[in-house]
């Protein structure tokens, strides 16, 4: 069973707030010297694929769209247990929107050949739109299960477990399929072993260009984007503290209610 996992490399979302910077013109986060890593939900998707591989002795391929430095994320995927990895890289690809990225991934999947399933994180850890997986399923004509925690084969089909309030619901579909993966206590991403890291760093990862995918960069670039980000900014917080006085608990409660009404919070 061959599972393809779509990954995205992002700036570490746990960086201190004082080093978080945004370019208001380009409407994107500035890299600076910040650490890059696999987006959290994509790492979870990779974990789910690896768990399935261990059950059925399957194959896992990791793919990502990015600049040359995105190969680091693919080396991490290989170190975690992926069998193969592919970097999809072209200058026009980096600034395209979710529609464009789905088109690029669809072309890459056609080039890969046969597969049984495609896994995407529920959303990226930077812009958090959560659209690429859904668009990709539509473009490939695949059944799509969203926000699932894990999966296992069942009589020629794939069975998914999706968290809901108070428990889980079970979904089934034929292969090939696409699923977006959410976090759950059952799919915490594993750490790469030292041996795995050493082996991964010696692995040469192929890079596919627009020509390799038979894509016209002019038809994929930012000027063709259908989604427009109007504004991106860091919100400014205004914290104030007021002490409510009163002779008794009920008196303080009354003063608090009056103050909240003044502030139009009640």
N, C-alpha and C positions, 0 to 999 in steps of 0.2 A: 504494500500500500504506500503510495507516494503522496506526501502532504507538503504543500508549498506554503511557507510563512512569509508574509509581507512585513518588513521591518522599516522603521524610520529612526534615524539618528537625530537626537536633539541635544540641546544644552541641558546639563543637569538641572532639573527643576528644584533641587534642594539647595541651590546656591544662596548665600546670604542676600537679603533684600537690598542692602546698600551697594552690591555690585551688579544688580540687575539693571540693564540699560536697554532702551528702545530707540530705534531710529524713527522719528515721527514722519519723515518723508518717505522712506522705503516701507514703513509700517511693518517692521520686523524687529525681533530681538537681536541685539548686538552680541556677537560671539566673544570678542575680546580674547582672553586667555582661559575661558571657562572650559571645563571638562565636557566632552561629548560622550553620550551613552545611548543605549537602545531605549526608546520610549517604554515606560513601565508596562502599559497594556500590551505592547508588542512582545515584550519579554515574557509576559504571561502566556500569550498565544504560542510562542515558541515552546514554552514548558508543556503546554497541553499537547502539542505535536510530538514532543519527545516522549511524553507518557504513553501516547498511542503507539509510537515506534517500539517502545519496550514491550508492549503487549502483543504486537502482531509482527515484530521483526520487519518493520517497514523502513521507509526512506524519508528523510526530511531535507528539503532544500530551502535555504533562506535567500530572499532577494530584497534589494533596497535601491531606491533612487537617491542619488546624491553625488557630491563632489568626490575627489580622490580620497579624502580623509574618511569617508563613510565606510571604507574597507575595514576600518577598525571595528565597527559594529558587526560586520560579517565575520571577522576573526573571532569575536566574542561568541557569536552564534555557533561557529564551528567548535570552539572550545567547550561550549555547553553540551554539544552532542549532535549538532546538525551534520549531515553527510556532505552536502555541497552548498555552495553559495555563489551568487552572481551579483555584481555591481552594475547598475544601469546608470550611465553617466553621460550627460551632455549639458553644455551651458544653458540651453533653452529649457531644460527639464526642471532646473532648480527653482524657477520662479513661477511655474505654472500652478493653476488652482486644482481643486479636488477632481474636477472633471478631467483635466489634462493628465493628472497622475494616474487616474483609473485607466485612461486610454493607453498610457505607457505600460502599466502593469499588465493590461490585457494583451498587448503585443508581446511582452516578455513571456507570458504564460503560453501563448501560441508557439513561441520559439522553443520553449522548454519541452513541449510535446505532451504526452499523456500524464495526467495526474488524477488523483482521487479526491483531493480536497484542497481548498485554499483557506488559510486562517489569517485574519487581520485583528489587530487590537481594536477594542470598541471605539477608541479615539486616540489621537496623538496627544502626547503630554505637553505640547507647546500651544498650538492653536485650538485643539480640542473640538474640532468640528464634527468628527465622527462620520464623515461622508464617503470617503474613498472606498471602503469595503462595500457599501451599498451600491455605489455607482458601478464598481467592478463586477459585482454579481449580475447586475442588469446588462452590462455590456457583453458578458460571457454567456448570458442566458442560463445561469445556475440558480438552483434553489438556495435561499439564503436564510440561515438561522442567526438571530442576533442576540447579543448579550448572554452567551452560553458560558458555563463554567468548565465543563469537560465533555468528553465524548468517548464512545466505544463502539466497535462494529457489532451489529446484531442481525444475523441471518441475511447477509448481503446488503444491508442498509447501515446507515450511521445513526446512532442514537445520541442525542444531546441532553444534557441536564442544565436547565436554566434557573438561576435563583429568582424566586418571587417572594413576596411578603409571607412569612410563615413557613417557607419550605422551598421546594423545587418543582418545576414542571418538566415533563419529558417530551422531547420532540424527536421525530424520525424523518429521515429523507434518504433518497437514493444517492449514489455517487455518480458523477462528481458533484461537489457542493461547495458553497462558501459559507463560512461562519465568522462572526465577530465575537471576540472573547473578552469577557469581563473578569475581574479578579474574584477570587474565592479562596477559602482556607485550604481547598484541595489542589490549588494550582500555583502555589507560591514558587516563583522562578528560582531555579537552582543556581548555585555558584559554579563557575567554571573551575575545574581542577588545574593544578599547576602543570600536570602532564598534558591535559587538554590544551592549555594555553600554548605550551611549547610546540605541540604538534600543529596547532592552528596557525601559528606565526610562520611556520615553514610551508604552509599551503598557499599556492598561487591561486588567486581568485580572478576569474575571467571578468572582463569589463565589456558590456554591450553598449554600443553607441546608437544614435538615432538611425544610422545607416544599417546597423546590424538588425534593427527591429523594423526596417522598412518604414520609418516614420519621417515625415517632413517636419523639421524643427519649427518652421514658420507656422505650422498648423497646431503646434503644441505650446508655443511660447506664451509669455505673460500677456501679450497683446490680444490673445484669443480667449482669455479667461472669461468665464461666465459668472464667476463669483467675485465681487469686489468688496474689499475691506475698507470701510469708510474712515475708520479711525482706530488707532491703537495707542493706548497711553497707560501710565501707571496712576491709579487713583490716589488722590491725596486724602489722607485720613485726618479728621479733626476730632480730637478726644478732649472732652471737658468733664469735670467732676463737680457735682453740687451736693452739699450736705443738707438733708431735710431735717429740720428741727421740730421739736414738739415735746409737750410735757408727758405724753403717754404713747403707747404703741398705736392706739386708735387715732390720736392726734397727729402722729407722724404719717400714718396712712392717709389721713384726710389731706394733709399738706402735700403729700406726694401725688395724690389724685388731682389736686388743683394745679400743681405744677405741670403735670403731664398734659392736662387740658390746655394750659397756656401754650405749651409747645406743640399743640395740635397732634399729640400722640394718642389721645383718647377721643 
